[in-house]
Structure formats: C-alpha cells, structure tokens
Amino acid sequence: LVPPFSSHQDEEHNSAATTTNSDRPSSLLVGTFNLIATILGGGVLTLPIAFQKCGIAVTTIFMLISAYMTYMSLIMLCYCSRRSGASSFGEVVRSAYGERAEV
C-alpha cells in the first residue's frame, strides 16, 4: 500500500508500487458481478429496516408492486427491442429518442 501523502524521498518507492492495468485485469463479467453485488448488497441491508418501519403487510405490498413494475418494464423493453430490431439497451434508446439521446 502506498500512503496518499508521501514525501519526496518516497517517490522512487511509490513509482515502483503503483499498479497498472496488467496488474489488475478486469472484464465485463467482473464488472457486471461487482455491480450486481453492490445493488443486491444495498437491498439486502435495507430490507430489514423497511419491514421494521412500515410493517410486514405494507412492505410486502410495496415489494410486490415494485416486482410487477420491474416485470412490466422488462416486457416493454423486450417489445421495443423486437419492434425496432435493436439488440442492446443503447440501441433501443437510440431508436426511440434519436441520436440526441446518446451521451
């Protein structure tokens, strides 16, 4: 580990200790796994307090509504993808909103 604030004497040591892309390879699979783990981890940690504050019945109803809305969003996304011939989310957005939607 390299300290965030180092003196001039440590510059030779710090330049040897820095990591490069070849030292820490990443891929789409690793990035996807990290993103999913982050999203699920946050959800798992907040569910108990949601149940505590709102009660079992209300929280369960809201979770079912959220699941249904997620399902319907996926259905609409698949429908738009088939209708436009797009194979990715970016292509669906581009076909729906034009080139100005692209960032």
Salt bridges, closest charged atoms under 4 A:
GLU11 OE2 - HIS8 ND1 3.13
GLU102 OE1 - ARG94 NE 2.88
